[in-house]
Amino acid sequence: MSLVGRFKMSGLGKLRVAVIGAGAAGLCAARNLLARQDIFAPPVIFEITKNIGGTWVYEERVGHYDNGLPIHSSMYRDLRTNIPKEVMSFPDFPFAKHLPSFVHHTEVRKYLEQYCDHFNLWDHIQFGTTVDAVKPVKEQSGWKGLAWDVTTSDGIERSKSIKERFDAVMVCNGHFYDPYIPTIPGLEKFKGMLMHSHDYRNAEPFAGKSVVVLGAGLSGLDIAMELSDVNAKVILSHGQRPLTCPLPTGVEQAPPVVKVLEDGTLEFQDGKQATPDVFLFCTGYNFTFPFLDENVGVKVKDHLVFPLYKFLIPPAYPSLFIVGICRAICPFPHFHVQSKFVISVLDGSFTLPSREEMEKDIELDTAARRARGIATRHILKLDSEQWAYNDHLAQLGGFQPLPRYWSNLYESNKVFRARDMLNYKTHNYTVLDETDWMVQNLQGQQLPKPQLKQI
């Protein structure tokens, strides 16, 4: 008999699951829980803001709202997706066909609202609600002998505090709102404007200025291109291999900034120097779970959240699921696969190994990644390994994997982006069947597919 079967026989009915966050991951979690009303009571989704969409909600202001709550949005005004909509969507809910492959962020927000409409999620979301504490409690009749007390309060006044008990918790609170600022000796001596991309909204305030952008991830590249359009003089400072594709006008590359001198000058790794008007960090974000009881033992160190079996489950508390923390992934389908796997764990179709076995699995997986030269801070950066990870979860959970074209189209877009970061978003993709796709340029000419390394 499945775990849920035994649980139901105890007379406690269906499993109650709390979902923290109504961004894309939280909505996907809720949609998949609602699809299994034979097993689950309707989920309760706690959302700190007044909107669904998480990182896809554009907020012109930066800093704090009038009520003192921090502004979570890191969205900038002119952002268009860097992943084609054909593979950016949830597998069970495609974007509208008439849209171009690379859409403006407002279309993604609209898409998520349509997802809520289609799967009837709105009634299950508690807006303006802060999750203050998530605490495990021993519950003999509970799933794996566990339950969770979730304490929430009104998001504005924080006056009304409510404690509710759940059988499981899916943490979907995102990780694009607490800026990571690397330690740079002498940084406090910099005399210009210091900011993180979290607070960047548009290029106009930087017109004609000199800007050092630290970090050449997707945000760094995107912002460098926007700054070029307003005649800013940009130094793109990063530690990756130098970009070989054509760069926007007025953008040059430099190695990382290693220190700031007494007079506020930035010094790069090669000894060269610059005194820009603006020092802009595109250095990513910290993971933060301020509501999690410390006894749960989930730690964050050097950009790694651990210990988590399959990057999801703390072995000591297997009814807690931390969804969507992997980086360099195709996010919506990734959330879909993780949510399906969570369901398979809770409904008993996948029997979790023992705590000791899960801990051993984490240990071996981490050791294997380190043996391949992956630094701790990059363990969650799955990149091309995401496809094997997704397939592995689908195999364990016994559910449909992503169609075969998904990985090939996504990886091909990465090749086009690396070749021509200035124009790759003008391409339009068409999915032909479960395994095949085609791509056309702005003129409607079909482009040859890149040769990919075996994933």
Secondary structure as a PSIPRED ss2 file (coil, helix, strand):
# PSIPRED VFORMAT (PSIPRED V4.0)

   1 M C   1.000  0.000  0.000
   2 S C   1.000  0.000  0.000
   3 L H   0.000  1.000  0.000
   4 V H   0.000  1.000  0.000
   5 G H   0.000  1.000  0.000
   6 R H   0.000  1.000  0.000
   7 F H   0.000  1.000  0.000
   8 K H   0.000  1.000  0.000
   9 M H   0.000  1.000  0.000
  10 S H   0.000  1.000  0.000
  11 G H   0.000  1.000  0.000
  12 L H   0.000  1.000  0.000
  13 G C   1.000  0.000  0.000
  14 K C   1.000  0.000  0.000
  15 L E   0.000  0.000  1.000
  16 R C   1.000  0.000  0.000
  17 V E   0.000  0.000  1.000
  18 A E   0.000  0.000  1.000
  19 V E   0.000  0.000  1.000
  20 I E   0.000  0.000  1.000
  21 G C   1.000  0.000  0.000
  22 A C   1.000  0.000  0.000
  23 G C   1.000  0.000  0.000
  24 A H   0.000  1.000  0.000
  25 A H   0.000  1.000  0.000
  26 G H   0.000  1.000  0.000
  27 L H   0.000  1.000  0.000
  28 C H   0.000  1.000  0.000
  29 A H   0.000  1.000  0.000
  30 A H   0.000  1.000  0.000
  31 R H   0.000  1.000  0.000
  32 N H   0.000  1.000  0.000
  33 L H   0.000  1.000  0.000
  34 L H   0.000  1.000  0.000
  35 A C   1.000  0.000  0.000
  36 R C   1.000  0.000  0.000
  37 Q C   1.000  0.000  0.000
  38 D C   1.000  0.000  0.000
  39 I C   1.000  0.000  0.000
  40 F E   0.000  0.000  1.000
  41 A C   1.000  0.000  0.000
  42 P C   1.000  0.000  0.000
  43 P C   1.000  0.000  0.000
  44 V E   0.000  0.000  1.000
  45 I E   0.000  0.000  1.000
  46 F E   0.000  0.000  1.000
  47 E C   1.000  0.000  0.000
  48 I C   1.000  0.000  0.000
  49 T C   1.000  0.000  0.000
  50 K C   1.000  0.000  0.000
  51 N C   1.000  0.000  0.000
  52 I C   1.000  0.000  0.000
  53 G C   1.000  0.000  0.000
  54 G H   0.000  1.000  0.000
  55 T H   0.000  1.000  0.000
  56 W H   0.000  1.000  0.000
  57 V C   1.000  0.000  0.000
  58 Y C   1.000  0.000  0.000
  59 E C   1.000  0.000  0.000
  60 E C   1.000  0.000  0.000
  61 R C   1.000  0.000  0.000
  62 V C   1.000  0.000  0.000
  63 G C   1.000  0.000  0.000
  64 H E   0.000  0.000  1.000
  65 Y C   1.000  0.000  0.000
  66 D C   1.000  0.000  0.000
  67 N C   1.000  0.000  0.000
  68 G C   1.000  0.000  0.000
  69 L C   1.000  0.000  0.000
  70 P E   0.000  0.000  1.000
  71 I C   1.000  0.000  0.000
  72 H C   1.000  0.000  0.000
  73 S C   1.000  0.000  0.000
  74 S C   1.000  0.000  0.000
  75 M C   1.000  0.000  0.000
  76 Y C   1.000  0.000  0.000
  77 R C   1.000  0.000  0.000
  78 D C   1.000  0.000  0.000
  79 L C   1.000  0.000  0.000
  80 R E   0.000  0.000  1.000
  81 T C   1.000  0.000  0.000
  82 N C   1.000  0.000  0.000
  83 I C   1.000  0.000  0.000
  84 P C   1.000  0.000  0.000
  85 K H   0.000  1.000  0.000
  86 E H   0.000  1.000  0.000
  87 V H   0.000  1.000  0.000
  88 M H   0.000  1.000  0.000
  89 S C   1.000  0.000  0.000
  90 F E   0.000  0.000  1.000
  91 P C   1.000  0.000  0.000
  92 D C   1.000  0.000  0.000
  93 F E   0.000  0.000  1.000
  94 P C   1.000  0.000  0.000
  95 F C   1.000  0.000  0.000
  96 A C   1.000  0.000  0.000
  97 K C   1.000  0.000  0.000
  98 H C   1.000  0.000  0.000
  99 L C   1.000  0.000  0.000
 100 P C   1.000  0.000  0.000
 101 S C   1.000  0.000  0.000
 102 F C   1.000  0.000  0.000
 103 V C   1.000  0.000  0.000
 104 H E   0.000  0.000  1.000
 105 H H   0.000  1.000  0.000
 106 T H   0.000  1.000  0.000
 107 E H   0.000  1.000  0.000
 108 V H   0.000  1.000  0.000
 109 R H   0.000  1.000  0.000
 110 K H   0.000  1.000  0.000
 111 Y H   0.000  1.000  0.000
 112 L H   0.000  1.000  0.000
 113 E H   0.000  1.000  0.000
 114 Q H   0.000  1.000  0.000
 115 Y H   0.000  1.000  0.000
 116 C H   0.000  1.000  0.000
 117 D H   0.000  1.000  0.000
 118 H H   0.000  1.000  0.000
 119 F C   1.000  0.000  0.000
 120 N C   1.000  0.000  0.000
 121 L C   1.000  0.000  0.000
 122 W H   0.000  1.000  0.000
 123 D H   0.000  1.000  0.000
 124 H H   0.000  1.000  0.000
 125 I E   0.000  0.000  1.000
 126 Q E   0.000  0.000  1.000
 127 F C   1.000  0.000  0.000
 128 G C   1.000  0.000  0.000
 129 T E   0.000  0.000  1.000
 130 T E   0.000  0.000  1.000
 131 V E   0.000  0.000  1.000
 132 D E   0.000  0.000  1.000
 133 A E   0.000  0.000  1.000
 134 V E   0.000  0.000  1.000
 135 K E   0.000  0.000  1.000
 136 P E   0.000  0.000  1.000
 137 V E   0.000  0.000  1.000
 138 K E   0.000  0.000  1.000
 139 E E   0.000  0.000  1.000
 140 Q E   0.000  0.000  1.000
 141 S E   0.000  0.000  1.000
 142 G E   0.000  0.000  1.000
 143 W E   0.000  0.000  1.000
 144 K C   1.000  0.000  0.000
 145 G C   1.000  0.000  0.000
 146 L E   0.000  0.000  1.000
 147 A E   0.000  0.000  1.000
 148 W E   0.000  0.000  1.000
 149 D E   0.000  0.000  1.000
 150 V E   0.000  0.000  1.000
 151 T E   0.000  0.000  1.000
 152 T E   0.000  0.000  1.000
 153 S E   0.000  0.000  1.000
 154 D E   0.000  0.000  1.000
 155 G C   1.000  0.000  0.000
 156 I C   1.000  0.000  0.000
 157 E C   1.000  0.000  0.000
 158 R C   1.000  0.000  0.000
 159 S C   1.000  0.000  0.000
 160 K C   1.000  0.000  0.000
 161 S E   0.000  0.000  1.000
 162 I E   0.000  0.000  1.000
 163 K E   0.000  0.000  1.000
 164 E E   0.000  0.000  1.000
 165 R E   0.000  0.000  1.000
 166 F E   0.000  0.000  1.000
 167 D C   1.000  0.000  0.000
 168 A E   0.000  0.000  1.000
 169 V E   0.000  0.000  1.000
 170 M E   0.000  0.000  1.000
 171 V E   0.000  0.000  1.000
 172 C C   1.000  0.000  0.000
 173 N C   1.000  0.000  0.000
 174 G C   1.000  0.000  0.000
 175 H C   1.000  0.000  0.000
 176 F C   1.000  0.000  0.000
 177 Y C   1.000  0.000  0.000
 178 D C   1.000  0.000  0.000
 179 P E   0.000  0.000  1.000
 180 Y C   1.000  0.000  0.000
 181 I C   1.000  0.000  0.000
 182 P C   1.000  0.000  0.000
 183 T C   1.000  0.000  0.000
 184 I C   1.000  0.000  0.000
 185 P C   1.000  0.000  0.000
 186 G C   1.000  0.000  0.000
 187 L H   0.000  1.000  0.000
 188 E H   0.000  1.000  0.000
 189 K H   0.000  1.000  0.000
 190 F C   1.000  0.000  0.000
 191 K C   1.000  0.000  0.000
 192 G C   1.000  0.000  0.000
 193 M E   0.000  0.000  1.000
 194 L E   0.000  0.000  1.000
 195 M E   0.000  0.000  1.000
 196 H E   0.000  0.000  1.000
 197 S H   0.000  1.000  0.000
 198 H H   0.000  1.000  0.000
 199 D H   0.000  1.000  0.000
 200 Y C   1.000  0.000  0.000
 201 R C   1.000  0.000  0.000
 202 N C   1.000  0.000  0.000
 203 A C   1.000  0.000  0.000
 204 E H   0.000  1.000  0.000
 205 P H   0.000  1.000  0.000
 206 F H   0.000  1.000  0.000
 207 A C   1.000  0.000  0.000
 208 G C   1.000  0.000  0.000
 209 K C   1.000  0.000  0.000
 210 S E   0.000  0.000  1.000
 211 V E   0.000  0.000  1.000
 212 V E   0.000  0.000  1.000
 213 V E   0.000  0.000  1.000
 214 L E   0.000  0.000  1.000
 215 G C   1.000  0.000  0.000
 216 A C   1.000  0.000  0.000
 217 G C   1.000  0.000  0.000
 218 L H   0.000  1.000  0.000
 219 S H   0.000  1.000  0.000
 220 G H   0.000  1.000  0.000
 221 L H   0.000  1.000  0.000
 222 D H   0.000  1.000  0.000
 223 I H   0.000  1.000  0.000
 224 A H   0.000  1.000  0.000
 225 M H   0.000  1.000  0.000
 226 E H   0.000  1.000  0.000
 227 L H   0.000  1.000  0.000
 228 S H   0.000  1.000  0.000
 229 D H   0.000  1.000  0.000
 230 V C   1.000  0.000  0.000
 231 N C   1.000  0.000  0.000
 232 A C   1.000  0.000  0.000
 233 K E   0.000  0.000  1.000
 234 V E   0.000  0.000  1.000
 235 I E   0.000  0.000  1.000
 236 L E   0.000  0.000  1.000
 237 S E   0.000  0.000  1.000
 238 H C   1.000  0.000  0.000
 239 G C   1.000  0.000  0.000
 240 Q C   1.000  0.000  0.000
 241 R C   1.000  0.000  0.000
 242 P C   1.000  0.000  0.000
 243 L C   1.000  0.000  0.000
 244 T C   1.000  0.000  0.000
 245 C C   1.000  0.000  0.000
 246 P C   1.000  0.000  0.000
 247 L C   1.000  0.000  0.000
 248 P C   1.000  0.000  0.000
 249 T C   1.000  0.000  0.000
 250 G C   1.000  0.000  0.000
 251 V E   0.000  0.000  1.000
 252 E E   0.000  0.000  1.000
 253 Q E   0.000  0.000  1.000
 254 A E   0.000  0.000  1.000
 255 P C   1.000  0.000  0.000
 256 P C   1.000  0.000  0.000
 257 V E   0.000  0.000  1.000
 258 V E   0.000  0.000  1.000
 259 K E   0.000  0.000  1.000
 260 V E   0.000  0.000  1.000
 261 L C   1.000  0.000  0.000
 262 E C   1.000  0.000  0.000
 263 D C   1.000  0.000  0.000
 264 G C   1.000  0.000  0.000
 265 T C   1.000  0.000  0.000
 266 L E   0.000  0.000  1.000
 267 E E   0.000  0.000  1.000
 268 F E   0.000  0.000  1.000
 269 Q C   1.000  0.000  0.000
 270 D C   1.000  0.000  0.000
 271 G C   1.000  0.000  0.000
 272 K C   1.000  0.000  0.000
 273 Q E   0.000  0.000  1.000
 274 A E   0.000  0.000  1.000
 275 T C   1.000  0.000  0.000
 276 P C   1.000  0.000  0.000
 277 D C   1.000  0.000  0.000
 278 V E   0.000  0.000  1.000
 279 F E   0.000  0.000  1.000
 280 L E   0.000  0.000  1.000
 281 F E   0.000  0.000  1.000
 282 C C   1.000  0.000  0.000
 283 T C   1.000  0.000  0.000
 284 G C   1.000  0.000  0.000
 285 Y E   0.000  0.000  1.000
 286 N C   1.000  0.000  0.000
 287 F C   1.000  0.000  0.000
 288 T C   1.000  0.000  0.000
 289 F C   1.000  0.000  0.000
 290 P C   1.000  0.000  0.000
 291 F C   1.000  0.000  0.000
 292 L E   0.000  0.000  1.000
 293 D C   1.000  0.000  0.000
 294 E H   0.000  1.000  0.000
 295 N H   0.000  1.000  0.000
 296 V H   0.000  1.000  0.000
 297 G C   1.000  0.000  0.000
 298 V C   1.000  0.000  0.000
 299 K E   0.000  0.000  1.000
 300 V E   0.000  0.000  1.000
 301 K E   0.000  0.000  1.000
 302 D C   1.000  0.000  0.000
 303 H C   1.000  0.000  0.000
 304 L E   0.000  0.000  1.000
 305 V E   0.000  0.000  1.000
 306 F E   0.000  0.000  1.000
 307 P C   1.000  0.000  0.000
 308 L C   1.000  0.000  0.000
 309 Y E   0.000  0.000  1.000
 310 K C   1.000  0.000  0.000
 311 F C   1.000  0.000  0.000
 312 L C   1.000  0.000  0.000
 313 I E   0.000  0.000  1.000
 314 P C   1.000  0.000  0.000
 315 P C   1.000  0.000  0.000
 316 A C   1.000  0.000  0.000
 317 Y C   1.000  0.000  0.000
 318 P C   1.000  0.000  0.000
 319 S C   1.000  0.000  0.000
 320 L E   0.000  0.000  1.000
 321 F E   0.000  0.000  1.000
 322 I E   0.000  0.000  1.000
 323 V C   1.000  0.000  0.000
 324 G C   1.000  0.000  0.000
 325 I C   1.000  0.000  0.000
 326 C C   1.000  0.000  0.000
 327 R E   0.000  0.000  1.000
 328 A C   1.000  0.000  0.000
 329 I C   1.000  0.000  0.000
 330 C C   1.000  0.000  0.000
 331 P H   0.000  1.000  0.000
 332 F H   0.000  1.000  0.000
 333 P H   0.000  1.000  0.000
 334 H H   0.000  1.000  0.000
 335 F H   0.000  1.000  0.000
 336 H H   0.000  1.000  0.000
 337 V H   0.000  1.000  0.000
 338 Q H   0.000  1.000  0.000
 339 S H   0.000  1.000  0.000
 340 K H   0.000  1.000  0.000
 341 F H   0.000  1.000  0.000
 342 V H   0.000  1.000  0.000
 343 I H   0.000  1.000  0.000
 344 S H   0.000  1.000  0.000
 345 V H   0.000  1.000  0.000
 346 L H   0.000  1.000  0.000
 347 D C   1.000  0.000  0.000
 348 G C   1.000  0.000  0.000
 349 S C   1.000  0.000  0.000
 350 F C   1.000  0.000  0.000
 351 T C   1.000  0.000  0.000
 352 L C   1.000  0.000  0.000
 353 P C   1.000  0.000  0.000
 354 S C   1.000  0.000  0.000
 355 R H   0.000  1.000  0.000
 356 E H   0.000  1.000  0.000
 357 E H   0.000  1.000  0.000
 358 M H   0.000  1.000  0.000
 359 E H   0.000  1.000  0.000
 360 K H   0.000  1.000  0.000
 361 D H   0.000  1.000  0.000
 362 I H   0.000  1.000  0.000
 363 E H   0.000  1.000  0.000
 364 L H   0.000  1.000  0.000
 365 D H   0.000  1.000  0.000
 366 T H   0.000  1.000  0.000
 367 A H   0.000  1.000  0.000
 368 A H   0.000  1.000  0.000
 369 R H   0.000  1.000  0.000
 370 R H   0.000  1.000  0.000
 371 A H   0.000  1.000  0.000
 372 R C   1.000  0.000  0.000
 373 G C   1.000  0.000  0.000
 374 I C   1.000  0.000  0.000
 375 A C   1.000  0.000  0.000
 376 T H   0.000  1.000  0.000
 377 R H   0.000  1.000  0.000
 378 H H   0.000  1.000  0.000
 379 I C   1.000  0.000  0.000
 380 L C   1.000  0.000  0.000
 381 K E   0.000  0.000  1.000
 382 L C   1.000  0.000  0.000
 383 D H   0.000  1.000  0.000
 384 S H   0.000  1.000  0.000
 385 E H   0.000  1.000  0.000
 386 Q H   0.000  1.000  0.000
 387 W H   0.000  1.000  0.000
 388 A H   0.000  1.000  0.000
 389 Y H   0.000  1.000  0.000
 390 N H   0.000  1.000  0.000
 391 D H   0.000  1.000  0.000
 392 H H   0.000  1.000  0.000
 393 L H   0.000  1.000  0.000
 394 A H   0.000  1.000  0.000
 395 Q H   0.000  1.000  0.000
 396 L H   0.000  1.000  0.000
 397 G H   0.000  1.000  0.000
 398 G C   1.000  0.000  0.000
 399 F C   1.000  0.000  0.000
 400 Q C   1.000  0.000  0.000
 401 P C   1.000  0.000  0.000
 402 L C   1.000  0.000  0.000
 403 P C   1.000  0.000  0.000
 404 R C   1.000  0.000  0.000
 405 Y H   0.000  1.000  0.000
 406 W H   0.000  1.000  0.000
 407 S H   0.000  1.000  0.000
 408 N H   0.000  1.000  0.000
 409 L H   0.000  1.000  0.000
 410 Y H   0.000  1.000  0.000
 411 E H   0.000  1.000  0.000
 412 S H   0.000  1.000  0.000
 413 N H   0.000  1.000  0.000
 414 K H   0.000  1.000  0.000
 415 V H   0.000  1.000  0.000
 416 F H   0.000  1.000  0.000
 417 R H   0.000  1.000  0.000
 418 A H   0.000  1.000  0.000
 419 R H   0.000  1.000  0.000
 420 D C   1.000  0.000  0.000
 421 M C   1.000  0.000  0.000
 422 L C   1.000  0.000  0.000
 423 N C   1.000  0.000  0.000
 424 Y H   0.000  1.000  0.000
 425 K H   0.000  1.000  0.000
 426 T H   0.000  1.000  0.000
 427 H C   1.000  0.000  0.000
 428 N E   0.000  0.000  1.000
 429 Y E   0.000  0.000  1.000
 430 T E   0.000  0.000  1.000
 431 V E   0.000  0.000  1.000
 432 L C   1.000  0.000  0.000
 433 D C   1.000  0.000  0.000
 434 E C   1.000  0.000  0.000
 435 T C   1.000  0.000  0.000
 436 D C   1.000  0.000  0.000
 437 W E   0.000  0.000  1.000
 438 M E   0.000  0.000  1.000
 439 V E   0.000  0.000  1.000
 440 Q E   0.000  0.000  1.000
 441 N C   1.000  0.000  0.000
 442 L C   1.000  0.000  0.000
 443 Q C   1.000  0.000  0.000
 444 G C   1.000  0.000  0.000
 445 Q C   1.000  0.000  0.000
 446 Q E   0.000  0.000  1.000
 447 L C   1.000  0.000  0.000
 448 P C   1.000  0.000  0.000
 449 K C   1.000  0.000  0.000
 450 P C   1.000  0.000  0.000
 451 Q C   1.000  0.000  0.000
 452 L C   1.000  0.000  0.000
 453 K C   1.000  0.000  0.000
 454 Q C   1.000  0.000  0.000
 455 I C   1.000  0.000  0.000
